[in-house]
């Protein structure tokens, strides 16, 4: 397709990241699938023409030199980089009065610092012709959630620096957006979301029903990548079924 783009997705081996990578490939884009193992989306059953658009990239998101090398390898293969989707991250709960400071710092290092570093590493590729960065935030970034101080702080920071980058890099034609999912059912969250207590909570709290499937997030991001909307930048787009605003 003539408007096909070259897009990197971090954390592309499982869950939301894998769904994003597959949806982008289905729409004709070449997708660099960055993960620690460098295997691309795991356990997929897709046509050969879609799989051919998935380029595995091996790097730990917390290792900026490795990420930089992976970006360079993808740019050489694809000819350019048009967009980056920063999806990689971790989510671990702990009571705030007993959470080790090292664990708090690890959450910030992976979810916030590594995401910022990836934005820095993709900047030279986007600077010449413009492009898009989508950082995956969270509905939790604007809420007080028990046992989630570190996670909430890390995702709030992603939205905050995303706004700063949007303002600073707009003159280069670079747009920066944050997509903030609510509850999403993945292979990691499926068991916890299946409990009767959680199901009842979600049914009462999410006007649109829930939890969402990963493809809901993937389709939104694919639409953002596919459309050139210069005035849409610096915003956080919530995909939570209305939970954040419901009374």
C-alpha positions, 0 to 999 in steps of 0.5 A, a space after each residue: 500500500 502506498 501509505 505504508 509506514 515503518 513503525 517500531 513497537 516495544 514490548 511486542 511479544 505479548 499482550 497489547 504490544 503483540 496486538 498492536 504489532 499484528 494490527 499494524 502489519 494487517 494494515 500494510 505497515 512494516 513493524 519492528 517488533 522489539 522485545 528482549 527475546 527478539 521473537 516478535 508476537 508469540 503464538 500467532 497464526 497469521 497469513 505469510 504476507 502479514 508475518 513478512 511485515 513483522 521484523 523481530 528486534 532484540 533489545 532490553 528496553 532498559 538498555 538504551 545502547 541496545 535499543 539504539 542499535 535495534 532502531 538503527 538495524 530496523 531503519 536500515 532494513 525498512 529504509 526509515 522510521 515513521 513512528 514509535 509505539 512505546 508499549 514495553 513496561 512492568 506492573 507490580 503491586 505492593 503496599 506503599 509502607 513496605 515497598 522496597 525503594 529499589 522496587 519503586 525505582 525499578 518501576 520508574 526505570 522501566 516504565 518512565 526512564 526507558 520510555 523517555 530514552 526510546 523517544 530520544 533514540 527515535 528522535 533523529 529518525 523522525 526529525 527530518 520528515 516528522 512522525 509520530 510517537 505513541 506512549 502507552 500510559 494508563 488510566 491509573 495515572 490519574 487515580 489513587 490506586 491502593 498498592 500501586 503508587 509506583 505504577 501510577 507515578 510511572 505512568 503519570 510521568 509518561 504523560 507529563 514528559 509526553 506533553 513536554 516532548 510534543 511542545 518541544 518537537 512540534 517544530 520538527 513535525 513530530 507528534 507525541 501522544 499518550 494512549 491510556 488504557 483501562 482494564 484490558 484482558 491479556 494473557 497476563 491479566 486474564 486469571 485475575 480479571 476472571 474472578 467473580 469479585 473483579 467481574 462484578 466490580 468492572 460491571 458496576 464501574 465501566 459504562 461500556 462494559 469490560 474489560 477490553 480486549 487488546 485489539 481495542 487498543 491496537 485499532 486505535 493506535 493503528 488509526 493514529 499511525 495511519 492518519 496524519 493529523 498535525 494538530 493532534 499532539 500532546 494529548 492523552 487519549 483514554 480508552 477505558 470504556 468511560 470508567 474514569 469519568 463515570 459517577 
